[in-house]
């Protein structure tokens, strides 16, 4: 349920409504927009059927939320959410590009990559310190050492950082070093992990599971928002179909669909969807044309020697060429990179 407040509702009136609703055993989430303040109510809403909320001072109207994902839905927040991270706005007119190696391998390699992707227009440095791998014998990441490299390089170059977390026990460690916490596709429905990052105030990049529907993605995001963290970025990264030409099938339609259903920003990962570096630029172009708010792209100065996913990582010069093509498409759809 949503309680829409009048434009002139006072702070005292808002606090009074919240106190009354929570006294009934319900949970409230206050969303303050430019023109309106909205209070989302979570719990057994039938309790409110005998409570005339409309009579409370400051209340304009009370509306039910029909979608199962309450806080994530546009019914709860009609305007787009813009997430600010150290001067970088995700969800605004400018399409944000996250780029870097799949895995953090060496300090000098990460520094070289960061400098090149930033010069090409990327503002967020990606790199995995903990790697979920299909084989237990594959490179699993450098752990805390990799996180230290990521933080130090980002500060030196002047970029925001994003890296993946796999275990709730690692949250304090990752929070110490990273600006944005990534939940990978394999952990999209790791509900204990979602609850933990929901208690964090770090922005969360939530990737769609390879076998998950859009509704399931939004319900996973609801776990995070319901614990108080509204700084969630959704990511389409490809789903499994019967097609074998690509690693996964990039669901480009997910971008406009999610934007109709939710106020959260949506980015696209063409690298994991393609599985081949030559397909990354056209998929990125399609994502920008479809209205995405950002891209996350894997870039490596020497993919032949990469410790993970070398086949899908772009050389820095190819990344730069791709960025030039994306600027033209962004301009055509009223955005910029």
N, C-alpha and C positions, 0 to 999 in steps of 0.2 A: 504494500500500500504506500501511496505517496501523499504527503501533506504539503500542498502548495501554499506558501505564505504570501501575504500581501506585500507590495513593494515597500510599504512604510512600516513593516513589522519590526519591532525593536528587539534588541538583544535579550532583554528581560522576558519578553513574550516568547521568544524562541526557547530560552532556557526553561520556561514554565511548561511549555508543551512537551519538551523532551523529558522533563522530570515526571510529568503525568503519565506519558506513554510507557516509560521504563518502569514505573511503579506497578504496571500491569504484567511485568515479566517479559516485555518485548524489547527488542534491540533497535536502536535508532542510529541513522547515519545522516548527518547534516551536510548538504551540498550547497555552497553559497556561490551563485552566479552573479553576473553583472547586474541584472535587473531583478532576479528572483532568488529566494532561498527556498530550498526544497528539503523536506525531512523524509527519508526513506524509513519505513517500518518493517522489521523482519521478525517473523515468529508466527504464532497461531493468530491470524488476523481476525478470526471469528470473535475473539475477545472484544475487538473494537466495534463490533456491530451494535453493542448496547451503549457505546460511548459516543455521544454526539460531538465529535471533534470539531465540527464546523462552528460550534459556538465559542470556541476558544479565541480570545483576542489575537489578532494577527493572521488568522487562518482565512485563506481565500476559498479553497476547495480541497476535497479529499478524493483521491482517485485510486482505483485498484490497479495493480500491475499484473497484466495477464501472462507475461512471459515468465517461465520458471526461474530465469536469471533476473533478479530484481535490480540490484545495484548496477549491473553491467548494461542494462537496457537503456534505450533512448527514451523510453517512457519515464524513467527516473531522471535522466539528464538529457534534455533535447539538444543541448549545444555540445560541440566537440570538446573532448578533454585534451588539453595541451600540457605536456609534461616538461618541466624545466629542469635541466641538469647542467649545472655549471655554465650557464649562458647558452646552452644548446636547447632549442625548443623542438619537441617531438610531437607532431600533430598539427603544426601550423602550416602556413603557406609554403614554407621551404621544406623540400623533401630531404630528410636527413640520411646520410650514407654512413654505415658502419663497415669498416674494412680492416683486414689483417689476416694473419695466418690461421689455419685451422687449429694448430697446436703451437704453443709457445715452446720453442726448441732451444734457442740460444739468445743471449742478450743482444749481441751485435746484429743478428738477423732480424730481431724484432724492431730494433731501433732503425735499421735501414728501411724496413717495410713501413714503419709508422711515418717516417719522413716523406716517403714517396706517395703514400695514399693521402696524406694530408695536403701535399702540394697539388694533388689532383682534385681535391675538393671534399674528401672525407673528413668528418668532424669527430667520429667515435672510433676508437681502436678496439677491435675484437681480437681475442686470442684465448685458447683453451688451456687451462692449467690442470683441470680434471677432465679426462676424456672418456666418455662412454663408448667402448669399442665392442664390436660383435665378437671378436676373438679375445680370450683372456691373455693371449700371448702378444697382442699388439701393444704399441706404445700407449701408455695410460696417462701421460702428462707429467709435468714436473712438480705439481702440487704447490706448496707455499712458495718455493723458490720461483716458480713461474709467475705467481701472483705478484711477488716483489719486482720481478722484471717488468711486468705489465704496468704497475703503478709508477715505477721510476721512469720508464720510457714515456709514458703519457704525460707526466709532469715536465719532462725535458722538452717534449715536442709541442705540448699544449693541446692535448686531446682528452676527451671523456673516455672511460673504459667500460667494456661489457665482457663478462666472462661467465661460464656455466658453473652451476652448483649441482651436485648429484646427491649429497647426503645432508640431511638437516643438521647433523652434528658439525658440519663445516661452515654453517652460516656465520658465526662470529668471525671466523677467519676470512671468509670472502668479503664480508661487510667492511673489514678493516682495509682492504686493498682496492676493491672494485667500486665503480660508481653506479653501474646497472647490473643486476643479478639476472642471469639467464636460466630459465627452466627449459631443458631440452625436450625434444619430441617424445623421447622414451619415458620422461618423468611427468608428462602433462597431467596424468591422473594419479600421481604420487601425492595423495591428499594430505598426508602428514607434512610433506615438504611444502605444499601450497599453504597450509596453515601457518607454518613457521615464517615463510617470507611475507605472509600477510601481516605478521606482527612487526616486521621490519619497516623502516621508512625509506629504504632504498627502492628506486624504481625497479620493476620486474619486467623482463622480456619473456613472455610465455609463448612457446612454440606449439603449433598444432601437432598432435600425434599423427603418425603416419597412417593409422587406421581409424581416425576420429572424425566425427561429424562436426560441423560448425557449432551446432548446439552444445555438443560435449566440450568443445573448446571454451565457449562462453560460460558454461557451468563451472569449468575449472577456474576460470578467471573470477567467478563469483566467490569461490573459496577465499581468494586473496583479498578481494574487496570487503567481504563480510567480516574479515579480521582487522579491518581498518586501513589497509594500504590501497589507496585509490590510484597509485602511480603504476598502472599496468599497461604494457605495450603488447599487442597481439601480433603473432607472426605466422604467416602462411609459408610453409617450407616444402610442400609437396606431399601427396598421399599415395598409398599403394593402389594400383589398379592392375588390370591384366596386361598393360603395355610394358614391354621390355626394352624399348629404345632409349629410355632415360632411367635414371636411378629411381626417381619417383615421378609422379605426374603433378606438375604445378597447377593448382586449382586457382586460376586467375579470377574466376567468378567469385571466389571467396572474399576478395577485397571489397567490391561494391555490396555484396550481401551483408558482410559484417558491418559495414558502414551504415547500412539501413537499420540494422538491429541494435547496434551498440554505439556508444559515444567514445569508446576507447580508440586510440590511434592504432593503425594497422601497418605493419611492414612486411616485406617479402624477402625470402631467402632463395635466390635463384641458384646458388651454388649447390646446395644439397638436393634441390629438385632435379637439376640437370645431371649432376654426376659427371659431367664432361665440360671442360673449360670453354669449348667452342660454342656451347649452347647458353652460357651464362649471359652474355650481352643481350641477345634477343629476348630472353625471358625477363631480364631486368627492364628492358624497354616496354614490354607488354605490361609489366607491373605498374610502371609509372603512368602509362596510358590509362590503366584501369582505376587509377586514383589512390595508389598506396601513399603512405606518409613517410616511408623510408625503405631502405634496402640494407641487407647485411650480406656482404660479399667476401669470399675468401681470396686472399692475395698472398703470393709467396715469391720471393726473388729467384728461387731455384726450385720449382716444383718437382723436378726429377729426383731431388734428394730429400723431399719433404717426408717427415715421419708419419704423416697421416693425410689421406685424401689429396695427394698430389695431383691426381688426374683432373680434379675440378677447380684447382686454384689458378687464378689469373696471374700472369706476369705483371709487374707494376706498369709497364708501358701499355699493355692491353687494357688494364684497368683505367688508365688515363684516357685512352681512346674511347672506351665505353662511356666514361663520364661526359665527354664532349657530346656524344650522341644523345645522352639522357637529358642534357640541358635543353636541347632543341625540342624534345618531346614534352618536357616539363613546361616549357614556355607555351607550347601549343594547347595545353590543357589548363592554363592559368596558374601554374605553379612555378617554382624555381628550385635550382639545386646549387 
